[in-house]
Amino acid sequence: MNIYLIRHADALPVDMHAITNDADRPLSDEGRRQSAGLAATFKRLDLRLDLVLTSPLKRAAQTAEELSKALNVPDLKPEVCDELAPGESSKRLFRSLRKLNANHVVLVGHEPDLGMHTAYLIGGKRARIEFAKGGAACVVCDQPPRKGTGVLLWLLTPNWLNS
């Protein structure tokens, strides 16, 4: 399974434009540009995606929607995955992924969770992996995704994605 982990793009802060809580923060203009750069890179790499899963928080869902729209793949609609909400466990997330019939999965979520999920997959308890807003990584698992079954192929920042 190829797992593409993506941190949501830049979002507006709480208290701006009547945003009253963290979960409702939408993408900023910069975040939309980051999402477009991410989609362009996925197109350039000719990545084939089976499924896009997103955290229920608005900024992650919007990042997933922008990516799905730009890739223009019929039936590639983002699905909310509660296990991608902040604070959820890696074990629970990958247990739910093992139940899916997909080989190329996008996970859109948050930090520090994505870094911990990536470290879990590659089996590095001490690994410290940080995702920039709008950044992405690819982990390949030759077996169903469990602790230590993955190999980190790449980790990209938005600056690289938008170049």
C-alpha positions in Angstrom: 0.0 0.0 0.0 1.3 3.5 -0.9 0.2 5.9 1.8 0.5 9.7 1.1 0.3 11.7 4.3 -0.5 15.4 3.8 -0.7 18.1 6.4 -3.5 20.5 5.8 -2.5 23.7 4.1 -2.3 27.1 5.8 -5.5 28.2 7.5 -7.0 31.4 8.8 -6.7 31.9 12.6 -9.5 31.8 15.2 -11.1 35.2 15.7 -10.7 36.2 12.0 -13.8 36.5 9.8 -16.1 35.3 12.7 -14.2 32.0 13.2 -14.9 31.0 16.7 -13.3 27.6 17.1 -10.3 25.7 15.8 -12.3 23.0 14.0 -14.0 25.6 11.7 -10.8 27.3 10.5 -10.9 27.5 6.6 -7.9 27.6 4.3 -6.3 31.0 3.7 -5.4 32.3 0.3 -1.9 30.9 0.9 -3.4 27.6 1.9 -5.3 27.4 -1.4 -2.0 28.1 -3.3 -0.3 25.4 -1.3 -3.1 22.9 -2.1 -2.8 23.8 -5.8 0.9 23.2 -5.7 0.4 19.9 -4.0 -2.1 18.8 -6.7 0.2 19.9 -9.5 3.0 17.8 -7.9 0.8 14.8 -7.6 -0.2 15.2 -11.3 3.4 15.7 -12.4 4.4 12.5 -10.5 1.4 10.7 -12.2 0.2 9.3 -8.9 -2.7 7.0 -9.1 -5.0 7.4 -6.1 -7.8 5.1 -4.9 -8.9 6.9 -1.8 -8.6 10.3 -0.1 -9.3 10.3 3.6 -9.5 13.5 5.7 -9.7 14.7 9.2 -13.1 16.1 10.0 -11.6 19.6 10.7 -12.5 22.1 8.0 -9.0 23.0 6.9 -8.0 19.4 6.3 -11.3 18.7 4.5 -10.7 21.7 2.2 -7.2 20.6 1.5 -8.5 17.2 0.5 -11.2 18.7 -1.6 -8.8 21.0 -3.5 -6.5 18.0 -4.2 -9.3 15.7 -5.4 -10.8 18.5 -7.6 -7.5 19.3 -9.2 -6.6 15.7 -10.0 -9.9 15.4 -11.9 -10.4 11.7 -11.2 -14.0 10.6 -11.3 -15.3 9.2 -8.0 -12.3 10.5 -6.1 -14.2 12.3 -3.4 -12.7 12.9 0.0 -14.1 10.8 2.9 -14.0 11.9 6.5 -12.0 9.6 8.7 -12.5 10.3 12.4 -9.1 8.5 13.1 -7.4 11.5 11.4 -8.8 14.0 13.9 -6.1 15.5 16.2 -5.0 13.2 19.0 -6.1 9.9 17.6 -3.9 6.9 17.8 -1.8 5.5 15.0 -2.7 1.9 15.9 -6.4 2.7 15.5 -5.8 4.6 12.2 -3.9 1.8 10.6 -6.2 -0.8 11.9 -9.0 0.9 10.0 -6.8 1.3 6.9 -6.2 -2.5 6.8 -10.0 -3.0 6.3 -10.0 -1.0 3.1 -9.7 -2.3 -0.4 -7.2 0.3 -1.6 -3.6 0.4 -2.7 -3.0 4.2 -3.0 -4.4 6.1 -0.1 -4.1 9.8 0.8 -4.4 10.8 4.5 -5.0 14.5 5.2 -4.5 15.5 8.8 -2.6 17.5 11.4 0.7 17.9 13.2 2.0 16.5 15.4 -0.1 13.5 14.6 1.1 13.0 11.0 4.7 12.9 12.2 3.8 10.3 14.8 1.8 8.2 12.3 4.7 8.2 9.9 7.2 7.3 12.6 4.8 4.5 13.7 4.7 3.1 10.1 8.5 3.1 9.7 9.0 1.7 13.2 11.1 4.5 14.5 10.0 5.2 18.1 12.6 7.9 18.3 12.0 9.3 14.8 11.0 12.9 14.8 9.2 13.7 11.6 7.6 17.1 11.1 5.3 18.2 8.4 5.1 21.8 7.2 1.6 23.1 6.4 0.8 21.8 3.0 3.7 19.3 3.1 3.4 15.7 2.1 5.2 12.3 2.6 5.0 8.9 0.9 5.3 5.7 2.9 5.2 2.4 1.1 4.1 -0.7 3.0 4.7 -4.1 1.3 2.4 -5.6 4.0 -0.8 -4.4 5.5 0.0 -1.1 7.3 1.2 -1.9 10.9 4.0 -0.6 13.1 7.3 -1.0 11.3 6.0 -2.2 8.0 6.6 1.0 6.0 9.5 2.7 4.3 9.6 6.5 4.0 10.2 7.3 0.3 9.9 11.0 0.4 8.9 14.0 2.6 8.3 17.3 0.8 7.7 20.9 1.9 5.3 23.3 0.2 8.3 25.3 -1.0 9.5 22.3 -2.9 6.0 21.4 -4.1 5.4 24.9 -5.4 8.7 25.2 -7.2 
